[in-house]
Amino acid sequence: MIIELIPAAVDEVLGRAESWLGWDGRPVHRDGNAWTPHKAIRRVADHLVDHLAEIDCRLAGLPTIPDEWHGRTVTTHADFARFTEVDLDEARSRLTRLAACYRARLGQLDTEALDHEPEDGAWSIRKIVEHVANVTYYARMLDPTDA
């Protein structure tokens, strides 16, 4: 069911994040980028916020505001910080609240609203949600056994 895609993705990310406690401080180099626990969590949160704003603007009949983030190509100094139990707790709080926002928003929409494709060629809300559910990508980058 569409309203459970984002919460399920967040659960997977947080499950993987539990294994990052005690991270050794060395980034994982994959897919042309350096990955750290903080970077993965930051990218998940940014992606969730970005597309939630896109959905809300669209439903309100307002133009969407394109993001101007540097995305996964940038690893900040803060991304290299230790990843502690407090960081995991903060991530859990932030990401589960964002997942709840998606669940609440999507639960109000019927199939027509979910599948409407704007005339400008933008994705339907269903396609946006399916795309956002792939935020697990960021967490998988830290697992060298996950291709």
DSSP file (Angstrom, degrees, kcal/mol; ACC not computed):
  #  RESIDUE AA STRUCTURE BP1 BP2  ACC     N-H-->O    O-->H-N    N-H-->O    O-->H-N    TCO  KAPPA ALPHA  PHI   PSI    X-CA   Y-CA   Z-CA
    1    1 A M    >         0   0    0      0, 0.0     3,-1.7     0, 0.0     4,-0.5   0.000 360.0 360.0 360.0 138.3    0.0    0.0    0.0
    2    2 A I  G >>  +     0   0    0      1,-0.3     3,-1.2     2,-0.2     4,-0.5   0.814 360.0  60.4 -59.1 -36.1    1.4    3.4   -1.0
    3    3 A I  G 34 S+     0   0    0      1,-0.2    -1,-0.3     2,-0.1   104,-0.1   0.685 104.9  50.9 -71.1 -13.5    1.0    5.0    2.4
    4    4 A E  G <> S+     0   0    0     -3,-1.7     4,-2.2     2,-0.1    -1,-0.2   0.513  85.9  86.1 -98.3  -5.5    3.4    2.4    4.0
    5    5 A L  H <> S+     0   0    0     -3,-1.2     4,-2.0    -4,-0.5    -2,-0.1   0.934  93.5  41.3 -61.8 -47.4    6.2    2.8    1.4
    6    6 A I  H  X S+     0   0    0     -4,-0.5     4,-2.7     2,-0.2     5,-0.2   0.939 114.7  49.9 -70.9 -46.7    8.0    5.7    3.2
    7    7 A P  H  > S+     0   0    0      0, 0.0     4,-2.4     0, 0.0    -1,-0.2   0.901 112.2  49.7 -57.9 -38.2    7.5    4.3    6.7
    8    8 A A  H  X S+     0   0    0     -4,-2.2     4,-2.0     2,-0.2    -2,-0.2   0.906 111.0  48.9 -65.9 -40.7    8.9    1.0    5.6
    9    9 A A  H  X S+     0   0    0     -4,-2.0     4,-2.5    -5,-0.2    -1,-0.2   0.914 111.3  49.7 -64.5 -42.6   11.9    2.7    4.0
   10   10 A V  H  X S+     0   0    0     -4,-2.7     4,-2.8     1,-0.2     5,-0.2   0.905 108.3  53.5 -63.3 -41.4   12.6    4.7    7.1
   11   11 A D  H  X S+     0   0    0     -4,-2.4     4,-2.2    -5,-0.2    -1,-0.2   0.909 109.7  48.4 -59.6 -41.6   12.4    1.5    9.2
   12   12 A E  H  X S+     0   0    0     -4,-2.0     4,-2.4     2,-0.2    -2,-0.2   0.937 111.5  49.2 -63.9 -46.1   15.0   -0.1    7.0
   13   13 A V  H  X S+     0   0    0     -4,-2.5     4,-2.4     1,-0.2    -2,-0.2   0.934 113.4  46.3 -58.4 -47.3   17.3    2.9    7.2
   14   14 A L  H  X S+     0   0    0     -4,-2.8     4,-1.3     1,-0.2    -1,-0.2   0.853 109.6  54.7 -67.4 -34.2   17.0    3.1   11.0
   15   15 A G  H  < S+     0   0    0     -4,-2.2     4,-0.5    -5,-0.2     3,-0.3   0.917 111.8  44.0 -62.8 -43.1   17.6   -0.7   11.2
   16   16 A R  H >< S+     0   0    0     -4,-2.4     3,-1.4     1,-0.2     4,-0.3   0.876 106.7  61.4 -67.1 -37.1   20.8   -0.3    9.2
   17   17 A A  H >< S+     0   0    0     -4,-2.4     3,-1.8     1,-0.3     4,-0.4   0.796  90.4  68.6 -63.2 -28.0   21.8    2.8   11.3
   18   18 A E  G >< S+     0   0    0     -4,-1.3     3,-0.8    -3,-0.3    -1,-0.3   0.827  96.0  55.4 -59.0 -29.9   21.9    0.7   14.4
   19   19 A S  G <  S+     0   0    0     -3,-1.4    -1,-0.3    -4,-0.5    -2,-0.2   0.563  93.6  71.1 -80.0  -6.9   24.9   -1.1   13.0
   20   20 A W  G X   +     0   0    0     -3,-1.8     3,-1.8    -4,-0.3    63,-0.3   0.579  66.6 113.2 -86.8  -9.5   26.7    2.2   12.6
   21   21 A L  T <  S+     0   0    0     -3,-0.8    63,-0.2    -4,-0.4    61,-0.0  -0.427  83.6  24.2 -61.1 133.5   27.3    2.8   16.3
   22   22 A G  T 3  S+     0   0    0     61,-1.0    -1,-0.3     1,-0.2    62,-0.1   0.672  86.9 179.1  81.1  16.8   31.0    2.6   16.9
   23   23 A W    <   -     0   0    0     -3,-1.8    -1,-0.2    60,-0.4    60,-0.2  -0.232  32.1-129.2 -51.3 139.8   31.7    3.5   13.3
   24   24 A D        -     0   0    0      2,-0.2    -1,-0.1     1,-0.1    58,-0.1   0.421  36.7-111.6 -81.0   1.6   35.5    3.6   12.8
   25   25 A G  S    S+     0   0    0      1,-0.2    -1,-0.1    56,-0.1    -2,-0.1   0.393  80.0 120.5  87.4  -4.8   35.6    7.1   11.2
   26   26 A R        -     0   0    0      1,-0.0    -1,-0.2    10,-0.0    -2,-0.2  -0.834  61.2-129.1 -96.3 125.2   36.6    5.9    7.8
   27   27 A P        -     0   0    0      0, 0.0     2,-0.5     0, 0.0     9,-0.2  -0.318  15.8-123.4 -67.8 153.8   34.2    6.7    5.0
   28   28 A V  E     -A   35   0A   0      7,-2.6     7,-2.6     2,-0.0     2,-0.8  -0.874  20.7-144.2 -95.2 127.3   33.0    4.0    2.6
   29   29 A H  E     +A   34   0A   0     -2,-0.5     2,-0.3     5,-0.2     5,-0.2  -0.839  40.0 141.2 -98.5 111.3   33.8    4.9   -1.0
   30   30 A R  E >   +A   33   0A   0      3,-2.2     3,-2.0    -2,-0.8   111,-0.1  -0.995  57.2   9.6-147.9 148.7   31.0    3.7   -3.3
   31   31 A D  T 3  S-     0   0    0     -2,-0.3     3,-0.1     1,-0.3    -1,-0.1   0.819 128.9 -56.2  53.5  36.0   29.2    4.9   -6.3
   32   32 A G  T 3  S+     0   0    0      1,-0.2     2,-0.3    -3,-0.0    -1,-0.3   0.610 119.5  89.1  77.4  12.8   31.6    7.8   -6.8
   33   33 A N  E <  S-A   30   0A   0     -3,-2.0    -3,-2.2    -5,-0.0     2,-0.5  -0.931  75.7-115.7-139.1 159.8   31.1    9.3   -3.3
   34   34 A A  E     -A   29   0A   0     -2,-0.3     2,-0.4    -5,-0.2    -5,-0.2  -0.850  35.6-158.1 -93.4 132.7   32.4    9.1    0.2
   35   35 A W  E     +A   28   0A   0     -7,-2.6    -7,-2.6    -2,-0.5    40,-0.1  -0.938  18.0 167.2-120.3 135.8   29.7    7.8    2.7
   36   36 A T     >  -     0   0    0     -2,-0.4     4,-2.4    -9,-0.2     5,-0.2  -0.895  48.1-104.7-133.3 163.0   29.5    8.2    6.4
   37   37 A P  H  > S+     0   0    0      0, 0.0     4,-2.4     0, 0.0     5,-0.2   0.932 121.0  48.0 -56.1 -46.1   26.7    7.5    8.8
   38   38 A H  H  > S+     0   0    0     41,-0.7     4,-2.7    43,-0.3     5,-0.2   0.887 110.8  51.4 -65.1 -36.5   25.8   11.2    9.2
   39   39 A K  H  > S+     0   0    0     40,-0.5     4,-2.8     2,-0.2    -1,-0.2   0.927 109.5  50.1 -65.2 -42.9   25.9   11.8    5.5
   40   40 A A  H  X S+     0   0    0     -4,-2.4     4,-2.3     2,-0.2    -2,-0.2   0.939 113.7  44.6 -60.9 -47.0   23.5    8.9    4.9
   41   41 A I  H  X S+     0   0    0     -4,-2.4     4,-2.6     1,-0.2     5,-0.2   0.915 113.2  51.6 -64.1 -42.1   21.1   10.2    7.6
   42   42 A R  H  X S+     0   0    0     -4,-2.7     4,-2.9    -5,-0.2     5,-0.2   0.923 110.7  47.9 -59.9 -44.9   21.4   13.7    6.2
   43   43 A R  H  X S+     0   0    0     -4,-2.8     4,-2.4     2,-0.2    -1,-0.2   0.892 111.1  50.5 -66.6 -39.1   20.6   12.6    2.7
   44   44 A V  H  X S+     0   0    0     -4,-2.3     4,-2.5    -5,-0.2    -2,-0.2   0.960 114.1  44.5 -61.2 -50.4   17.6   10.5    3.8
   45   45 A A  H  X S+     0   0    0     -4,-2.6     4,-2.7     1,-0.2     5,-0.2   0.921 113.7  49.8 -61.4 -45.1   16.2   13.5    5.7
   46   46 A D  H  X S+     0   0    0     -4,-2.9     4,-2.9    -5,-0.2    -1,-0.2   0.915 111.6  48.9 -59.8 -43.2   16.9   15.9    2.9
   47   47 A H  H  X S+     0   0    0     -4,-2.4     4,-2.1    -5,-0.2     5,-0.3   0.917 112.3  47.8 -64.9 -43.0   15.2   13.7    0.3
   48   48 A L  H  X S+     0   0    0     -4,-2.5     4,-1.9    -5,-0.2    -2,-0.2   0.929 115.4  44.9 -62.9 -45.1   12.2   13.2    2.5
   49   49 A V  H  X S+     0   0    0     -4,-2.7     4,-2.5    -5,-0.2     5,-0.2   0.935 111.5  53.2 -64.1 -46.9   11.8   16.9    3.2
   50   50 A D  H  X S+     0   0    0     -4,-2.9     4,-1.8    -5,-0.2    -2,-0.2   0.926 114.9  38.4 -56.2 -50.3   12.4   17.9   -0.4
   51   51 A H  H  X S+     0   0    0     -4,-2.1     4,-2.5     2,-0.2    -1,-0.2   0.796 111.7  57.1 -78.9 -26.6    9.7   15.7   -1.9
   52   52 A L  H  X S+     0   0    0     -4,-1.9     4,-2.7    -5,-0.3    -1,-0.2   0.919 108.7  48.5 -65.0 -41.5    7.2   16.2    0.9
   53   53 A A  H  X S+     0   0    0     -4,-2.5     4,-2.6     2,-0.2     5,-0.2   0.901 110.1  52.3 -62.2 -40.7    7.5   20.0    0.1
   54   54 A E  H  X S+     0   0    0     -4,-1.8     4,-2.3    -5,-0.2    -2,-0.2   0.935 111.8  45.4 -60.7 -46.4    7.0   19.2   -3.6
   55   55 A I  H  X S+     0   0    0     -4,-2.5     4,-2.7     2,-0.2     5,-0.2   0.934 114.0  48.5 -63.4 -46.8    3.9   17.1   -2.8
   56   56 A D  H  X S+     0   0    0     -4,-2.7     4,-1.7     1,-0.2    -2,-0.2   0.904 112.1  48.5 -63.9 -41.4    2.4   19.7   -0.5
   57   57 A C  H  <>S+     0   0    0     -4,-2.6     5,-2.9     2,-0.2     4,-0.5   0.936 112.3  49.4 -62.4 -45.2    3.0   22.6   -2.9
   58   58 A R  H ><5S+     0   0    0     -4,-2.3     3,-1.4    -5,-0.2    -2,-0.2   0.933 111.0  48.4 -60.6 -46.0    1.4   20.7   -5.7
   59   59 A L  H 3<5S+     0   0    0     -4,-2.7    -1,-0.2     1,-0.3    -2,-0.2   0.800 111.1  51.5 -66.0 -27.4   -1.6   19.8   -3.6
   60   60 A A  T 3<5S-     0   0    0     -4,-1.7    -1,-0.3    -5,-0.2    -2,-0.2   0.478 116.8-115.1 -85.3  -2.5   -2.0   23.4   -2.6
   61   61 A G  T < 5S+     0   0    0     -3,-1.4    -3,-0.2    -4,-0.5    -2,-0.1   0.735  73.5 131.2  75.9  22.1   -1.8   24.5   -6.2
   62   62 A L      < -     0   0    0     -5,-2.9    -1,-0.3    -6,-0.2    -2,-0.1  -0.743  65.9 -98.6-105.5 154.0    1.5   26.3   -5.7
   63   63 A P        -     0   0    0      0, 0.0     2,-0.2     0, 0.0    -1,-0.1  -0.443  43.3-114.7 -66.9 144.4    4.7   26.1   -7.8
   64   64 A T        -     0   0    0     -2,-0.1   -10,-0.1    -7,-0.1    -9,-0.0  -0.489  20.2-127.7 -77.9 152.5    7.2   23.8   -6.3
   65   65 A I        -     0   0    0     -2,-0.2    -8,-0.1   -15,-0.1   -11,-0.1  -0.892  25.1-129.6-101.4 115.2   10.5   25.2   -5.1
   66   66 A P        -     0   0    0      0, 0.0     2,-0.1     0, 0.0   -16,-0.0  -0.344  24.9-113.5 -65.0 143.4   13.4   23.3   -6.7
   67   67 A D        -     0   0    0      1,-0.1   -17,-0.0     2,-0.0     0, 0.0  -0.438  21.2-165.5 -74.2 153.0   16.0   22.1   -4.2
   68   68 A E        +     0   0    0     -2,-0.1    -1,-0.1     3,-0.0     2,-0.1   0.041  42.3 133.0-124.1  22.6   19.4   23.7   -4.4
   69   69 A W        -     0   0    0      1,-0.1     3,-0.1   -23,-0.1    -2,-0.0  -0.344  62.3-129.6 -71.7 156.5   21.2   21.1   -2.2
   70   70 A H    >   -     0   0    0      1,-0.2     3,-1.0    -2,-0.1    -1,-0.1   0.601  43.9-162.2 -81.6 -12.3   24.4   19.7   -3.4
   71   71 A G  G >   -     0   0    0      1,-0.2     3,-1.3     2,-0.2    -1,-0.2  -0.245  52.1 -20.6  67.9-150.6   23.1   16.2   -2.7
   72   72 A R  G 3  S+     0   0    0      1,-0.3    -1,-0.2    -3,-0.1   -38,-0.2   0.574 120.9  78.0 -73.9  -9.2   25.2   13.1   -2.3
   73   73 A T  G <  S+     0   0    0     -3,-1.0     2,-0.5   -40,-0.1    -1,-0.3   0.648  87.2  68.4 -76.1 -12.1   28.2   14.6   -4.1
   74   74 A V    <   -     0   0    0     -3,-1.3     2,-0.5    -4,-0.1   -41,-0.0  -0.911  58.3-170.6-112.9 132.2   29.2   16.7   -1.1
   75   75 A T        -     0   0    0     -2,-0.5     2,-0.1   -40,-0.1   -40,-0.1  -0.977  20.9-151.3-117.0 115.8   30.5   15.2    2.2
   76   76 A T    >   -     0   0    0     -2,-0.5     3,-0.6     1,-0.1     4,-0.4  -0.336  26.5-110.5 -84.8 165.7   30.6   17.9    4.8
   77   77 A H  G >  S+     0   0    0      1,-0.2     3,-1.6     2,-0.2     4,-0.1   0.891 120.0  57.9 -59.3 -39.0   33.0   18.1    7.8
   78   78 A A  G >  S+     0   0    0      1,-0.3     3,-1.7     2,-0.2    -1,-0.2   0.792  92.5  68.8 -63.1 -27.5   30.1   17.4   10.1
   79   79 A D  G <  S+     0   0    0     -3,-0.6   -41,-0.7     1,-0.3   -40,-0.5   0.734  92.4  60.5 -63.4 -20.7   29.5   14.1    8.2
   80   80 A F  G <  S+     0   0    0     -3,-1.6    -1,-0.3    -4,-0.4    -2,-0.2   0.399  79.2 117.4 -89.7   3.2   32.8   12.8    9.7
   81   81 A A  S <  S-     0   0    0     -3,-1.7   -43,-0.3     1,-0.1   -56,-0.1  -0.290  79.3 -88.3 -66.6 154.9   31.6   13.1   13.3
   82   82 A R        -     0   0    0      1,-0.1     2,-0.7   -45,-0.1    -1,-0.1  -0.279  37.9-129.2 -56.1 150.2   31.3   10.0   15.4
   83   83 A F        +     0   0    0    -63,-0.3   -61,-1.0   -60,-0.2   -60,-0.4  -0.928  38.6 176.7-108.8 110.2   27.8    8.3   15.2
   84   84 A T     >  -     0   0    0     -2,-0.7     4,-2.3   -63,-0.2     5,-0.2  -0.442  47.8 -95.7-109.5 177.1   26.5    7.8   18.7
   85   85 A E  H  > S+     0   0    0      1,-0.2     4,-2.4     2,-0.2     5,-0.1   0.859 125.9  54.0 -60.1 -35.9   23.4    6.5   20.4
   86   86 A V  H  > S+     0   0    0      2,-0.2     4,-2.7     1,-0.2    -1,-0.2   0.908 106.9  50.6 -66.6 -40.9   22.2   10.1   20.7
   87   87 A D  H  > S+     0   0    0      2,-0.2     4,-2.6     1,-0.2    -2,-0.2   0.914 111.1  48.6 -62.3 -42.0   22.7   10.6   16.9
   88   88 A L  H  X S+     0   0    0     -4,-2.3     4,-2.8     2,-0.2    -2,-0.2   0.911 111.3  50.0 -63.1 -42.5   20.7    7.4   16.3
   89   89 A D  H  X S+     0   0    0     -4,-2.4     4,-2.4     2,-0.2    -2,-0.2   0.912 111.6  48.1 -62.6 -43.0   18.0    8.6   18.7
   90   90 A E  H  X S+     0   0    0     -4,-2.7     4,-2.7     2,-0.2     5,-0.2   0.916 112.8  48.5 -63.0 -43.2   17.8   12.0   16.9
   91   91 A A  H  X S+     0   0    0     -4,-2.6     4,-3.1     2,-0.2     5,-0.4   0.919 110.6  51.4 -62.8 -43.5   17.7   10.3   13.5
   92   92 A R  H  X S+     0   0    0     -4,-2.8     4,-2.2     1,-0.2     5,-0.3   0.932 112.6  45.7 -59.7 -46.1   14.9    8.0   14.7
   93   93 A S  H  X S+     0   0    0     -4,-2.4     4,-1.6     2,-0.2    -2,-0.2   0.947 117.6  42.6 -61.8 -49.9   12.9   10.9   16.0
   94   94 A R  H  X S+     0   0    0     -4,-2.7     4,-1.9     1,-0.2    -2,-0.2   0.942 118.2  42.8 -64.1 -50.5   13.4   13.1   12.9
   95   95 A L  H  X S+     0   0    0     -4,-3.1     4,-2.4     1,-0.2    -1,-0.2   0.865 112.4  51.5 -72.1 -36.0   12.8   10.3   10.3
   96   96 A T  H  X S+     0   0    0     -4,-2.2     4,-2.0    -5,-0.4    -1,-0.2   0.862 110.0  51.0 -69.9 -32.0    9.9    8.6   11.9
   97   97 A R  H  X S+     0   0    0     -4,-1.6     4,-1.8    -5,-0.3    -2,-0.2   0.900 110.6  48.8 -68.3 -39.0    8.1   12.0   12.2
   98   98 A L  H  X S+     0   0    0     -4,-1.9     4,-2.0     2,-0.2    -2,-0.2   0.911 110.3  51.1 -65.1 -40.5    8.8   12.7    8.5
   99   99 A A  H  X S+     0   0    0     -4,-2.4     4,-2.5     1,-0.2    -2,-0.2   0.896 107.9  53.1 -61.8 -39.0    7.4    9.2    7.7
  100  100 A A  H  X S+     0   0    0     -4,-2.0     4,-2.6     2,-0.2    -1,-0.2   0.871 105.6  54.3 -64.6 -35.9    4.3   10.0    9.7
  101  101 A C  H  X S+     0   0    0     -4,-1.8     4,-2.7     2,-0.2     5,-0.2   0.919 109.4  47.3 -62.8 -43.2    3.8   13.2    7.7
  102  102 A Y  H  X S+     0   0    0     -4,-2.0     4,-3.1     2,-0.2     5,-0.3   0.939 111.9  50.3 -61.9 -46.1    3.9   11.1    4.5
  103  103 A R  H  X S+     0   0    0     -4,-2.5     4,-1.9     1,-0.2    -2,-0.2   0.920 113.7  45.3 -59.0 -44.8    1.5    8.6    5.9
  104  104 A A  H  X S+     0   0    0     -4,-2.6     4,-0.6     2,-0.2    -1,-0.2   0.931 116.3  45.1 -65.3 -46.0   -0.9   11.4    7.0
  105  105 A R  H >< S+     0   0    0     -4,-2.7     3,-1.2     1,-0.2     4,-0.2   0.948 116.5  44.0 -64.0 -49.4   -0.7   13.3    3.7
  106  106 A L  H >< S+     0   0    0     -4,-3.1     3,-1.5     1,-0.3    -1,-0.2   0.813 103.7  65.1 -69.0 -29.9   -1.0   10.2    1.4
  107  107 A G  H 3< S+     0   0    0     -4,-1.9    -1,-0.3    -5,-0.3    -2,-0.2   0.690  99.1  55.2 -65.5 -17.2   -3.9    8.8    3.5
  108  108 A Q  T << S+     0   0    0     -3,-1.2     2,-0.4    -4,-0.6    -1,-0.3   0.508  93.8  88.7 -90.1  -6.7   -6.0   11.8    2.5
  109  109 A L    <   -     0   0    0     -3,-1.5     2,-0.1    -4,-0.2    -3,-0.0  -0.736  64.0-145.5-102.9 140.8   -5.5   11.2   -1.2
  110  110 A D     >  -     0   0    0     -2,-0.4     4,-2.4     1,-0.1     5,-0.2  -0.401  38.5 -93.7 -89.9 175.7   -7.6    9.1   -3.5
  111  111 A T  H  > S+     0   0    0      1,-0.2     4,-2.2     2,-0.2     5,-0.2   0.867 124.3  55.3 -58.9 -38.8   -6.3    7.1   -6.5
  112  112 A E  H  > S+     0   0    0      1,-0.2     4,-1.0     2,-0.2    -1,-0.2   0.926 110.0  45.1 -61.3 -45.1   -7.1    9.9   -8.9
  113  113 A A  H  4 S+     0   0    0      1,-0.2    12,-0.5     2,-0.2     3,-0.3   0.892 113.9  50.3 -66.5 -38.9   -5.0   12.4   -6.9
  114  114 A L  H  < S+     0   0    0     -4,-2.4    12,-2.8     1,-0.2    13,-0.4   0.862 117.9  38.1 -65.6 -36.1   -2.1    9.9   -6.5
  115  115 A D  H  < S+     0   0    0     -4,-2.2     2,-0.2    -5,-0.2    -1,-0.2   0.450  82.3 122.8-100.2  -1.2   -2.0    9.1  -10.2
  116  116 A H     <  -     0   0    0     -4,-1.0     9,-0.5    -3,-0.3    10,-0.1  -0.441  48.4-154.5 -63.7 126.9   -2.6   12.5  -11.7
  117  117 A E        -     0   0    0     -2,-0.2     6,-0.1     7,-0.1     7,-0.1  -0.921  18.4-125.8-105.6 116.1    0.3   13.5  -14.0
  118  118 A P    >   -     0   0    0      0, 0.0     3,-1.7     0, 0.0     6,-0.0  -0.152  17.6-117.4 -59.2 153.4    0.7   17.2  -14.3
  119  119 A E  T 3  S+     0   0    0      1,-0.3    -2,-0.0     2,-0.1     0, 0.0   0.731 110.2  69.4 -64.3 -22.2    0.7   18.7  -17.8
  120  120 A D  T 3  S-     0   0    0      1,-0.1    -1,-0.3     2,-0.0    -3,-0.0   0.445 117.6-107.4 -78.9   3.2    4.2   20.0  -17.2
  121  121 A G    <   +     0   0    0     -3,-1.7    -2,-0.1     1,-0.2     3,-0.1   0.481  69.6 147.8  87.8   2.0    5.5   16.4  -17.3
  122  122 A A        -     0   0    0      1,-0.1    -1,-0.2    -5,-0.0    -2,-0.0  -0.270  55.3 -90.4 -66.3 158.9    6.2   16.2  -13.6
  123  123 A W        -     0   0    0     -6,-0.1    -1,-0.1     1,-0.1    -7,-0.1  -0.290  40.2-107.7 -66.6 152.1    5.8   12.8  -11.9
  124  124 A S     >  -     0   0    0     -7,-0.1     4,-2.2    -9,-0.1    -9,-0.2  -0.330  35.0-106.4 -67.5 163.4    2.5   11.8  -10.3
  125  125 A I  H  > S+     0   0    0    -12,-0.5     4,-2.6    -9,-0.5     5,-0.2   0.889 122.6  56.5 -62.4 -38.1    2.5   11.8   -6.5
  126  126 A R  H  > S+     0   0    0    -12,-2.8     4,-2.5     1,-0.2    -1,-0.2   0.923 107.8  47.5 -58.8 -44.2    2.5    8.0   -6.6
  127  127 A K  H  > S+     0   0    0    -13,-0.4     4,-2.3     2,-0.2    -1,-0.2   0.880 110.2  52.7 -66.1 -37.1    5.7    8.1   -8.7
  128  128 A I  H  X S+     0   0    0     -4,-2.2     4,-2.9     2,-0.2    -2,-0.2   0.947 110.9  46.8 -61.0 -47.4    7.3   10.6   -6.3
  129  129 A V  H  X S+     0   0    0     -4,-2.6     4,-2.1     1,-0.2    -2,-0.2   0.903 111.2  50.9 -64.0 -41.4    6.5    8.4   -3.3
  130  130 A E  H  < S+     0   0    0     -4,-2.5     4,-0.3    -5,-0.2    -1,-0.2   0.895 112.7  47.8 -62.5 -38.5    7.9    5.3   -5.1
  131  131 A H  H >< S+     0   0    0     -4,-2.3     3,-1.7     1,-0.2    -2,-0.2   0.936 110.9  49.9 -64.4 -47.8   11.0    7.3   -5.9
  132  132 A V  H >< S+     0   0    0     -4,-2.9     3,-1.9     1,-0.3    -2,-0.2   0.826  97.6  68.4 -64.4 -31.8   11.4    8.6   -2.3
  133  133 A A  G >< S+     0   0    0     -4,-2.1     3,-0.7     1,-0.3    -1,-0.3   0.678  86.1  72.0 -62.2 -14.9   11.0    5.0   -0.9
  134  134 A N  G X   +     0   0    0     -3,-1.7     3,-2.3    -4,-0.3    -1,-0.3   0.271  60.4 108.0 -83.4  12.5   14.4    4.4   -2.5
  135  135 A V  G X>  +     0   0    0     -3,-1.9     3,-1.2     1,-0.3     4,-0.7   0.675  59.0  82.2 -61.9 -14.1   16.1    6.5    0.2
  136  136 A T  H <> S+     0   0    0     -3,-0.7     4,-2.5     1,-0.3    -1,-0.3   0.749  72.8  78.1 -60.7 -21.4   17.3    3.2    1.5
  137  137 A Y  H <> S+     0   0    0     -3,-2.3     4,-1.3     1,-0.2    -1,-0.3   0.907  89.0  53.8 -50.9 -46.1   20.0    3.6   -1.2
  138  138 A Y  H <4 S+     0   0    0     -3,-1.2     4,-0.3    -4,-0.2     3,-0.2   0.887 111.1  44.3 -62.5 -40.4   21.8    6.1    1.1
  139  139 A A  H >< S+     0   0    0     -4,-0.7     3,-1.3     1,-0.2     4,-0.3   0.867 108.3  57.9 -72.1 -36.2   21.9    3.6    4.0
  140  140 A R  H >< S+     0   0    0     -4,-2.5     3,-1.5     1,-0.3     6,-0.3   0.765  90.6  73.1 -65.4 -23.7   23.0    0.7    1.8
  141  141 A M  T 3< S+     0   0    0     -4,-1.3    -1,-0.3     1,-0.3    -2,-0.2   0.769  92.8  55.5 -62.8 -24.1   26.0    2.7    0.7
  142  142 A L  T <  S+     0   0    0     -3,-1.3    -1,-0.3    -4,-0.3    -2,-0.2   0.546  91.8  79.5 -85.9  -7.1   27.6    2.1    4.1
  143  143 A D    X   -     0   0    0     -3,-1.5     3,-2.0    -4,-0.3    -1,-0.1  -0.860  63.0-165.5-103.1 103.5   27.2   -1.7    3.8
  144  144 A P  T 3  S+     0   0    0      0, 0.0    -1,-0.1     0, 0.0    -3,-0.0   0.666  88.2  58.2 -65.1 -14.1   30.0   -3.0    1.6
  145  145 A T  T 3  S+     0   0    0      1,-0.1     2,-0.8    -3,-0.1    -5,-0.0   0.565  89.7  82.6 -89.6  -7.2   28.2   -6.4    1.2
  146  146 A D    <         0   0    0     -3,-2.0    -3,-0.1    -6,-0.3    -1,-0.1  -0.852 360.0 360.0-100.2 109.2   25.2   -4.7   -0.3
  147  147 A A              0   0    0     -2,-0.8    -1,-0.1     0, 0.0    -6,-0.0   0.480 360.0 360.0 -81.0 360.0   25.7   -4.1   -4.0
